[in-house]
Amino acid sequence: MHSCVGLSCVLLLTVIGAATVERAEYDYFKYHPMSEITGWMAQIQKENPDLVSIMDYGKTYEKRTISLLKIGVNTGEKKKAIWMDCGIHAREWIAPAFCQYFVRQILDAYKKDPKMQEMMKNMDFYVTPVLNMDGYIFSWANDSTRLWRKNRSPGPAGCDCYGTDLNRNFDANWGTIGVSFNCCDQTYCGKDAMSEPEAQAVTFFVGTRKEDFLCFLTIHSYGQLLLLPYGHPNFTAPNYDELMKVGLAAADAIKKVHGMHYTVGTSPDVLYPNSGSSRDWSRMQGIPYTFTFELRDNGTYGFELPEDQIKPACEEAYSGALEIITYAHNKTFNGAVATAAATLWTVLLTVCVTSTNLM
Amino acid sequence: MIMFIIAAVVMFSGVTGSLNVTESLEADTADMLAHPNSVPEFTEEETEILGQILDVEAEGDVMATGELNPNHYQAQRAAKVVQHYLNTRNGSPFRLFRLSRVHSGNLEDLVDSGRKYQLEITVKESISNTTEKLSASVLFPREERQGSAQVQASCDELLKVNITAQEEAFYQQYKNSQNLVSAQYLPDSHGRIDDDMRPFWHLSIVASSFVMLKESNENTLYNMAQVANVTQLATENDQLKFDGHILLHDMVSQEIIHWKLQFTWSPPEGVKVLQMEQLPHCHHCEKPQNSN
């Protein structure tokens, strides 16, 4: 009797002790408001000071600072890079959730996976968890703002509505197709190409480093699609065949995780034509592997994806993204070595066979 | 002698390896330097590929008929209309159809009537999680005055799933209720729906399907985004009766379109929509034109 009470006391004290010693773990499978995401970024940087730094690279219309996490081994050399942005459209909440998950995953993988260690030595990852911060914060304001898409810059004179569709505002066939010039519409492309500060921030940061970037991945929802450039039906990317091949491999990887089908193709083929997208702009800069991810689901919950689907959605998207990133990495870093090795072995075998015949 | 060969191979491979990277960069530079509004200058190989693709595109624009790629937008949009149709016919608080896959599609241009899609699709009943493969046809009329899309499809297997007991229990629970049910924002911002509100969410999707069927054409792709409000009214003629304010999402325009509906339901009658009215999305906006 006394021993039972004593044991319970010990257990209770252990639990309390444990609770006070451990920090609350960040819940990657709940949606977080902007303030929590900003706090999380600082925490990630603090916990991984050798690998992670925060870079401020622009301001939103409402003067918020746009930041990214730069993740990679500090080699002191100029490195190749991977770009990932989430939350260009405010209502696509699963996208920022994925960026946060992606960061956690690559940092975890770095601890135990030699391949990730190699990739982090050779490349830096630049991840923007929420690009359209004003829009995202607005979508959290109340129930009636949840489905906001655009940024929060005011319309031109004579138009009462707010917001430009940032994914129609980039300087890539701007204003030609799949856009509206009505400032009240969801695909309003702005008064000019790159009129929006959020688009300018990406353009300046990536544009001044474009030779470094191997991949440009921009994360959206919903629709379960992997979209290749270009959004304009009359233009085909020079590496279309390769992008299709890599995209299909990524869709295969996604399917293996939870059986979900993701369709691969250009926007005009599988969805609708458009212009001024960040993916098209980055492909036009010469960045070879540029994809738009449209995550879960297919219309059942749409933008309000239940929190119990955050984990599976992120797991499958991670597999897909990793497939593309690994391909880009291997093509750049192992290609020369592999070719040399293969050629060397072929010649050696030929020489050996020839020598044997001669003898 | 062998050492000389090995050395030569190593030197040669080093050069070959770097050439691969340079080739792709040259193509990218050409792409980048081209004026955004002109056709980019490509290598010979790329011009050939581009030519083939443009030929296909041109064919597509002129004909746009025949065998369709089941993953491409034409077949997908038509198949979604089949989903809306099936829900209007057989949807209930305990039965909801979802388009699962499109296996094949064929498009015919019928001079007098319109454009007819013939599809092989898989449909899922989302509550029992069962699927059925079926054939369907969707005719989009040439002119708006000829009405909305005409669909022929049936999913006999999925209808065999027995939901009689659930429907009856739900019907009895709310038929003579003193407290009329009312719910806002289904799902909520975080995707949550209370268990006892789920049947009302399903009912709202079915009612929305009447609107989505009526509004669909080859340039739309509708899903119900959210129920802003669903309020039960007094039971009338043994039908549960509701006022609903629902938000539709059209993927193609990315617009959120507000509709007010009045609808009824009972186990024998299914869902019937008594009134539907599109709402302007901002109070100071003009009433939207019905142009599709």
Interface residues (C-beta under 8 A of the other chain):
Chain A: K30 Y31 S139 W140 D143 S144 R146 L147 R149 D160 C161 D165 D171 A172 N173 W174 T176 S180 C184 D185 Q186 T187 G223 P233 N234 F235 T236 A237 P238 N239 Y240 D241 H261 T263 G265 D269 V270 L271 Y272 R283 M284 Q285 G286 I287 P288 N298 G299 T300 Y301 G302 F303 E304 L305 P306 E307 Q309 T332 G335 A336 V337 T339 A340 A341 T343 L344 V347 L348 V351
Chain B: I2 I5 I6 V9 V10 F12 S13 G14 T16 G17 S18 N20 V21 S24 L25 A27 D28 T29 A30 D31 M32 P36 N37 V39 P40 F42 T43 E46 I49 L50 I53 L54 E57 N69 N71 H72 Y73 Q76 K80 R98 L99 R101 S126 Q184 Y185 P187 D188 S189 H190 G191 R192 N223 A225 Q226 A228 L247 H249 M251 V252 S253 Q254 E255 I256 C282 H284 C285
